[in-house]
Amino acid sequence: MSITRVKVKIRCRQCGEKFVLKGKREKGKIETGFRQCICSNEHDFEIETDE
């Protein structure tokens, strides 16, 4: 069982705010703990990962 740390860039499509986080890649999924933007958006994001 291998857990890999990856850099994740998240941009809110509603207000344009950008977040750069480190996430854990495990079994093909990435978990960052990110839940919502400061504008209360919870679903409309552009997500990019740097391997």
PDB file of N, CA, C and O in Angstrom:
ATOM      1  N   MET A   1       0.844  -1.180   0.000  1.00  0.00           N
ATOM      2  CA  MET A   1       0.000   0.000   0.000  1.00  0.00           C
ATOM      3  C   MET A   1       0.886   1.239   0.000  1.00  0.00           C
ATOM      4  O   MET A   1       1.576   1.519   0.980  1.00  0.00           O
ATOM      5  N   SER A   2       0.862   1.981  -1.111  1.00  0.00           N
ATOM      6  CA  SER A   2       1.743   3.122  -1.294  1.00  0.00           C
ATOM      7  C   SER A   2       0.953   4.431  -1.287  1.00  0.00           C
ATOM      8  O   SER A   2      -0.026   4.580  -2.018  1.00  0.00           O
ATOM      9  N   ILE A   3       1.386   5.365  -0.464  1.00  0.00           N
ATOM     10  CA  ILE A   3       0.768   6.688  -0.422  1.00  0.00           C
ATOM     11  C   ILE A   3       1.780   7.683  -0.975  1.00  0.00           C
ATOM     12  O   ILE A   3       2.898   7.788  -0.471  1.00  0.00           O
ATOM     13  N   THR A   4       1.380   8.411  -2.014  1.00  0.00           N
ATOM     14  CA  THR A   4       2.253   9.375  -2.665  1.00  0.00           C
ATOM     15  C   THR A   4       1.707  10.781  -2.445  1.00  0.00           C
ATOM     16  O   THR A   4       0.502  11.006  -2.554  1.00  0.00           O
ATOM     17  N   ARG A   5       2.599  11.733  -2.134  1.00  0.00           N
ATOM     18  CA  ARG A   5       2.197  13.128  -1.964  1.00  0.00           C
ATOM     19  C   ARG A   5       2.288  13.824  -3.317  1.00  0.00           C
ATOM     20  O   ARG A   5       3.289  13.682  -4.020  1.00  0.00           O
ATOM     21  N   VAL A   6       1.252  14.573  -3.687  1.00  0.00           N
ATOM     22  CA  VAL A   6       1.230  15.312  -4.946  1.00  0.00           C
ATOM     23  C   VAL A   6       0.780  16.751  -4.700  1.00  0.00           C
ATOM     24  O   VAL A   6       0.014  17.030  -3.777  1.00  0.00           O
ATOM     25  N   LYS A   7       1.275  17.661  -5.550  1.00  0.00           N
ATOM     26  CA  LYS A   7       0.887  19.062  -5.485  1.00  0.00           C
ATOM     27  C   LYS A   7      -0.403  19.236  -6.290  1.00  0.00           C
ATOM     28  O   LYS A   7      -0.482  18.801  -7.439  1.00  0.00           O
ATOM     29  N   VAL A   8      -1.407  19.867  -5.690  1.00  0.00           N
ATOM     30  CA  VAL A   8      -2.707  20.046  -6.332  1.00  0.00           C
ATOM     31  C   VAL A   8      -3.014  21.543  -6.416  1.00  0.00           C
ATOM     32  O   VAL A   8      -2.956  22.258  -5.416  1.00  0.00           O
ATOM     33  N   LYS A   9      -3.341  22.001  -7.629  1.00  0.00           N
ATOM     34  CA  LYS A   9      -3.741  23.396  -7.831  1.00  0.00           C
ATOM     35  C   LYS A   9      -5.248  23.416  -8.061  1.00  0.00           C
ATOM     36  O   LYS A   9      -5.761  22.723  -8.940  1.00  0.00           O
ATOM     37  N   ILE A  10      -5.950  24.217  -7.262  1.00  0.00           N
ATOM     38  CA  ILE A  10      -7.402  24.312  -7.350  1.00  0.00           C
ATOM     39  C   ILE A  10      -7.763  25.767  -7.634  1.00  0.00           C
ATOM     40  O   ILE A  10      -7.298  26.674  -6.943  1.00  0.00           O
ATOM     41  N   ARG A  11      -8.603  25.990  -8.666  1.00  0.00           N
ATOM     42  CA  ARG A  11      -9.075  27.336  -8.982  1.00  0.00           C
ATOM     43  C   ARG A  11     -10.596  27.338  -8.979  1.00  0.00           C
ATOM     44  O   ARG A  11     -11.234  26.511  -9.631  1.00  0.00           O
ATOM     45  N   CYS A  12     -11.163  28.273  -8.240  1.00  0.00           N
ATOM     46  CA  CYS A  12     -12.616  28.419  -8.170  1.00  0.00           C
ATOM     47  C   CYS A  12     -13.105  29.067  -9.461  1.00  0.00           C
ATOM     48  O   CYS A  12     -12.610  30.125  -9.850  1.00  0.00           O
ATOM     49  N   ARG A  13     -14.063  28.448 -10.121  1.00  0.00           N
ATOM     50  CA  ARG A  13     -14.606  28.996 -11.369  1.00  0.00           C
ATOM     51  C   ARG A  13     -15.609  30.118 -11.116  1.00  0.00           C
ATOM     52  O   ARG A  13     -16.000  30.809 -12.057  1.00  0.00           O
ATOM     53  N   GLN A  14     -16.030  30.315  -9.880  1.00  0.00           N
ATOM     54  CA  GLN A  14     -16.996  31.382  -9.582  1.00  0.00           C
ATOM     55  C   GLN A  14     -16.311  32.703  -9.248  1.00  0.00           C
ATOM     56  O   GLN A  14     -16.716  33.750  -9.754  1.00  0.00           O
ATOM     57  N   CYS A  15     -15.277  32.670  -8.403  1.00  0.00           N
ATOM     58  CA  CYS A  15     -14.624  33.926  -8.001  1.00  0.00           C
ATOM     59  C   CYS A  15     -13.180  34.037  -8.482  1.00  0.00           C
ATOM     60  O   CYS A  15     -12.600  35.122  -8.421  1.00  0.00           O
ATOM     61  N   GLY A  16     -12.580  32.934  -8.962  1.00  0.00           N
ATOM     62  CA  GLY A  16     -11.221  32.977  -9.487  1.00  0.00           C
ATOM     63  C   GLY A  16     -10.131  32.759  -8.452  1.00  0.00           C
ATOM     64  O   GLY A  16      -8.950  32.767  -8.801  1.00  0.00           O
ATOM     65  N   GLU A  17     -10.488  32.564  -7.199  1.00  0.00           N
ATOM     66  CA  GLU A  17      -9.500  32.333  -6.138  1.00  0.00           C
ATOM     67  C   GLU A  17      -8.709  31.062  -6.435  1.00  0.00           C
ATOM     68  O   GLU A  17      -9.262  30.076  -6.924  1.00  0.00           O
ATOM     69  N   LYS A  18      -7.391  31.094  -6.130  1.00  0.00           N
ATOM     70  CA  LYS A  18      -6.525  29.939  -6.390  1.00  0.00           C
ATOM     71  C   LYS A  18      -5.983  29.387  -5.079  1.00  0.00           C
ATOM     72  O   LYS A  18      -5.674  30.132  -4.149  1.00  0.00           O
ATOM     73  N   PHE A  19      -5.876  28.077  -5.031  1.00  0.00           N
ATOM     74  CA  PHE A  19      -5.343  27.386  -3.859  1.00  0.00           C
ATOM     75  C   PHE A  19      -4.308  26.377  -4.335  1.00  0.00           C
ATOM     76  O   PHE A  19      -4.526  25.702  -5.341  1.00  0.00           O
ATOM     77  N   VAL A  20      -3.186  26.262  -3.629  1.00  0.00           N
ATOM     78  CA  VAL A  20      -2.173  25.251  -3.924  1.00  0.00           C
ATOM     79  C   VAL A  20      -2.015  24.413  -2.663  1.00  0.00           C
ATOM     80  O   VAL A  20      -1.654  24.926  -1.604  1.00  0.00           O
ATOM     81  N   LEU A  21      -2.291  23.113  -2.790  1.00  0.00           N
ATOM     82  CA  LEU A  21      -2.279  22.212  -1.645  1.00  0.00           C
ATOM     83  C   LEU A  21      -1.455  20.977  -1.950  1.00  0.00           C
ATOM     84  O   LEU A  21      -1.175  20.675  -3.110  1.00  0.00           O
ATOM     85  N   LYS A  22      -1.070  20.269  -0.909  1.00  0.00           N
ATOM     86  CA  LYS A  22      -0.457  18.956  -1.078  1.00  0.00           C
ATOM     87  C   LYS A  22      -1.500  17.925  -0.695  1.00  0.00           C
ATOM     88  O   LYS A  22      -2.163  18.036   0.337  1.00  0.00           O
ATOM     89  N   GLY A  23      -1.630  16.923  -1.545  1.00  0.00           N
ATOM     90  CA  GLY A  23      -2.608  15.881  -1.287  1.00  0.00           C
ATOM     91  C   GLY A  23      -1.957  14.518  -1.254  1.00  0.00           C
ATOM     92  O   GLY A  23      -0.811  14.352  -1.672  1.00  0.00           O
ATOM     93  N   LYS A  24      -2.693  13.545  -0.755  1.00  0.00           N
ATOM     94  CA  LYS A  24      -2.222  12.161  -0.702  1.00  0.00           C
ATOM     95  C   LYS A  24      -2.908  11.376  -1.805  1.00  0.00           C
ATOM     96  O   LYS A  24      -4.137  11.360  -1.883  1.00  0.00           O
ATOM     97  N   ARG A  25      -2.127  10.725  -2.661  1.00  0.00           N
ATOM     98  CA  ARG A  25      -2.689   9.861  -3.690  1.00  0.00           C
ATOM     99  C   ARG A  25      -2.655   8.439  -3.157  1.00  0.00           C
ATOM    100  O   ARG A  25      -1.594   7.893  -2.856  1.00  0.00           O
ATOM    101  N   GLU A  26      -3.831   7.859  -3.050  1.00  0.00           N
ATOM    102  CA  GLU A  26      -3.952   6.497  -2.543  1.00  0.00           C
ATOM    103  C   GLU A  26      -5.047   5.784  -3.327  1.00  0.00           C
ATOM    104  O   GLU A  26      -6.189   6.241  -3.367  1.00  0.00           O
ATOM    105  N   LYS A  27      -4.695   4.672  -3.944  1.00  0.00           N
ATOM    106  CA  LYS A  27      -5.637   3.862  -4.730  1.00  0.00           C
ATOM    107  C   LYS A  27      -6.316   4.674  -5.829  1.00  0.00           C
ATOM    108  O   LYS A  27      -7.509   4.506  -6.082  1.00  0.00           O
ATOM    109  N   GLY A  28      -5.556   5.556  -6.483  1.00  0.00           N
ATOM    110  CA  GLY A  28      -6.086   6.322  -7.607  1.00  0.00           C
ATOM    111  C   GLY A  28      -6.868   7.578  -7.254  1.00  0.00           C
ATOM    112  O   GLY A  28      -7.282   8.313  -8.150  1.00  0.00           O
ATOM    113  N   LYS A  29      -7.076   7.837  -5.977  1.00  0.00           N
ATOM    114  CA  LYS A  29      -7.797   9.034  -5.548  1.00  0.00           C
ATOM    115  C   LYS A  29      -6.830   9.980  -4.848  1.00  0.00           C
ATOM    116  O   LYS A  29      -5.832   9.546  -4.272  1.00  0.00           O
ATOM    117  N   ILE A  30      -7.131  11.272  -4.901  1.00  0.00           N
ATOM    118  CA  ILE A  30      -6.311  12.272  -4.225  1.00  0.00           C
ATOM    119  C   ILE A  30      -7.155  12.936  -3.145  1.00  0.00           C
ATOM    120  O   ILE A  30      -8.260  13.405  -3.416  1.00  0.00           O
ATOM    121  N   GLU A  31      -6.634  12.975  -1.926  1.00  0.00           N
ATOM    122  CA  GLU A  31      -7.330  13.605  -0.801  1.00  0.00           C
ATOM    123  C   GLU A  31      -6.496  14.783  -0.305  1.00  0.00           C
ATOM    124  O   GLU A  31      -5.346  14.607   0.096  1.00  0.00           O
ATOM    125  N   THR A  32      -7.081  15.999  -0.331  1.00  0.00           N
ATOM    126  CA  THR A  32      -6.390  17.195   0.143  1.00  0.00           C
ATOM    127  C   THR A  32      -7.017  17.756   1.412  1.00  0.00           C
ATOM    128  O   THR A  32      -6.374  18.512   2.141  1.00  0.00           O
ATOM    129  N   GLY A  33      -8.257  17.396   1.676  1.00  0.00           N
ATOM    130  CA  GLY A  33      -8.976  17.978   2.801  1.00  0.00           C
ATOM    131  C   GLY A  33      -9.717  19.247   2.419  1.00  0.00           C
ATOM    132  O   GLY A  33     -10.426  19.817   3.247  1.00  0.00           O
ATOM    133  N   PHE A  34      -9.566  19.705   1.166  1.00  0.00           N
ATOM    134  CA  PHE A  34     -10.237  20.915   0.681  1.00  0.00           C
ATOM    135  C   PHE A  34     -11.737  20.674   0.584  1.00  0.00           C
ATOM    136  O   PHE A  34     -12.164  19.664   0.024  1.00  0.00           O
ATOM    137  N   ARG A  35     -12.545  21.588   1.122  1.00  0.00           N
ATOM    138  CA  ARG A  35     -13.993  21.401   1.110  1.00  0.00           C
ATOM    139  C   ARG A  35     -14.727  22.488   0.331  1.00  0.00           C
ATOM    140  O   ARG A  35     -15.620  22.177  -0.457  1.00  0.00           O
ATOM    141  N   GLN A  36     -14.367  23.772   0.536  1.00  0.00           N
ATOM    142  CA  GLN A  36     -15.060  24.840  -0.174  1.00  0.00           C
ATOM    143  C   GLN A  36     -14.183  26.078  -0.284  1.00  0.00           C
ATOM    144  O   GLN A  36     -13.235  26.263   0.479  1.00  0.00           O
ATOM    145  N   CYS A  37     -14.523  26.917  -1.250  1.00  0.00           N
ATOM    146  CA  CYS A  37     -13.817  28.173  -1.482  1.00  0.00           C
ATOM    147  C   CYS A  37     -14.291  29.213  -0.459  1.00  0.00           C
ATOM    148  O   CYS A  37     -15.278  28.995   0.245  1.00  0.00           O
ATOM    149  N   ILE A  38     -13.586  30.334  -0.386  1.00  0.00           N
ATOM    150  CA  ILE A  38     -13.984  31.409   0.521  1.00  0.00           C
ATOM    151  C   ILE A  38     -15.297  32.069   0.093  1.00  0.00           C
ATOM    152  O   ILE A  38     -15.926  32.767   0.889  1.00  0.00           O
ATOM    153  N   CYS A  39     -15.718  31.850  -1.175  1.00  0.00           N
ATOM    154  CA  CYS A  39     -17.000  32.390  -1.660  1.00  0.00           C
ATOM    155  C   CYS A  39     -18.141  31.393  -1.427  1.00  0.00           C
ATOM    156  O   CYS A  39     -19.242  31.594  -1.940  1.00  0.00           O
ATOM    157  N   SER A  40     -17.900  30.340  -0.675  1.00  0.00           N
ATOM    158  CA  SER A  40     -18.869  29.293  -0.314  1.00  0.00           C
ATOM    159  C   SER A  40     -19.168  28.304  -1.433  1.00  0.00           C
ATOM    160  O   SER A  40     -20.073  27.481  -1.293  1.00  0.00           O
ATOM    161  N   ASN A  41     -18.432  28.364  -2.542  1.00  0.00           N
ATOM    162  CA  ASN A  41     -18.577  27.400  -3.633  1.00  0.00           C
ATOM    163  C   ASN A  41     -18.034  26.053  -3.161  1.00  0.00           C
ATOM    164  O   ASN A  41     -16.940  25.984  -2.601  1.00  0.00           O
ATOM    165  N   GLU A  42     -18.794  24.991  -3.386  1.00  0.00           N
ATOM    166  CA  GLU A  42     -18.363  23.653  -2.977  1.00  0.00           C
ATOM    167  C   GLU A  42     -18.164  22.696  -4.142  1.00  0.00           C
ATOM    168  O   GLU A  42     -17.671  21.586  -3.941  1.00  0.00           O
ATOM    169  N   HIS A  43     -18.541  23.103  -5.382  1.00  0.00           N
ATOM    170  CA  HIS A  43     -18.545  22.132  -6.472  1.00  0.00           C
ATOM    171  C   HIS A  43     -17.867  22.565  -7.773  1.00  0.00           C
ATOM    172  O   HIS A  43     -17.381  21.703  -8.505  1.00  0.00           O
ATOM    173  N   ASP A  44     -17.813  23.844  -8.090  1.00  0.00           N
ATOM    174  CA  ASP A  44     -17.369  24.305  -9.407  1.00  0.00           C
ATOM    175  C   ASP A  44     -15.895  24.724  -9.379  1.00  0.00           C
ATOM    176  O   ASP A  44     -15.579  25.902  -9.212  1.00  0.00           O
ATOM    177  N   PHE A  45     -14.987  23.728  -9.546  1.00  0.00           N
ATOM    178  CA  PHE A  45     -13.553  23.987  -9.471  1.00  0.00           C
ATOM    179  C   PHE A  45     -12.817  23.442 -10.683  1.00  0.00           C
ATOM    180  O   PHE A  45     -13.258  22.487 -11.323  1.00  0.00           O
ATOM    181  N   GLU A  46     -11.695  24.062 -10.982  1.00  0.00           N
ATOM    182  CA  GLU A  46     -10.758  23.546 -11.975  1.00  0.00           C
ATOM    183  C   GLU A  46      -9.596  22.966 -11.161  1.00  0.00           C
ATOM    184  O   GLU A  46      -8.967  23.682 -10.380  1.00  0.00           O
ATOM    185  N   ILE A  47      -9.314  21.684 -11.340  1.00  0.00           N
ATOM    186  CA  ILE A  47      -8.307  21.007 -10.521  1.00  0.00           C
ATOM    187  C   ILE A  47      -7.204  20.467 -11.409  1.00  0.00           C
ATOM    188  O   ILE A  47      -7.470  19.809 -12.414  1.00  0.00           O
ATOM    189  N   GLU A  48      -5.945  20.753 -11.027  1.00  0.00           N
ATOM    190  CA  GLU A  48      -4.774  20.319 -11.786  1.00  0.00           C
ATOM    191  C   GLU A  48      -3.764  19.720 -10.810  1.00  0.00           C
ATOM    192  O   GLU A  48      -3.552  20.260  -9.724  1.00  0.00           O
ATOM    193  N   THR A  49      -3.146  18.612 -11.194  1.00  0.00           N
ATOM    194  CA  THR A  49      -2.141  17.993 -10.324  1.00  0.00           C
ATOM    195  C   THR A  49      -0.776  18.041 -10.976  1.00  0.00           C
ATOM    196  O   THR A  49      -0.659  17.946 -12.198  1.00  0.00           O
ATOM    197  N   ASP A  50       0.258  18.187 -10.161  1.00  0.00           N
ATOM    198  CA  ASP A  50       1.652  18.114 -10.603  1.00  0.00           C
ATOM    199  C   ASP A  50       2.239  16.837 -10.038  1.00  0.00           C
ATOM    200  O   ASP A  50       2.357  16.685  -8.822  1.00  0.00           O
ATOM    201  N   GLU A  51       2.599  15.939 -10.899  1.00  0.00           N
ATOM    202  CA  GLU A  51       3.149  14.644 -10.474  1.00  0.00           C
ATOM    203  C   GLU A  51       4.620  14.775 -10.153  1.00  0.00           C
ATOM    204  O   GLU A  51       5.259  13.792  -9.777  1.00  0.00           O
TER     205      GLU A  51
END
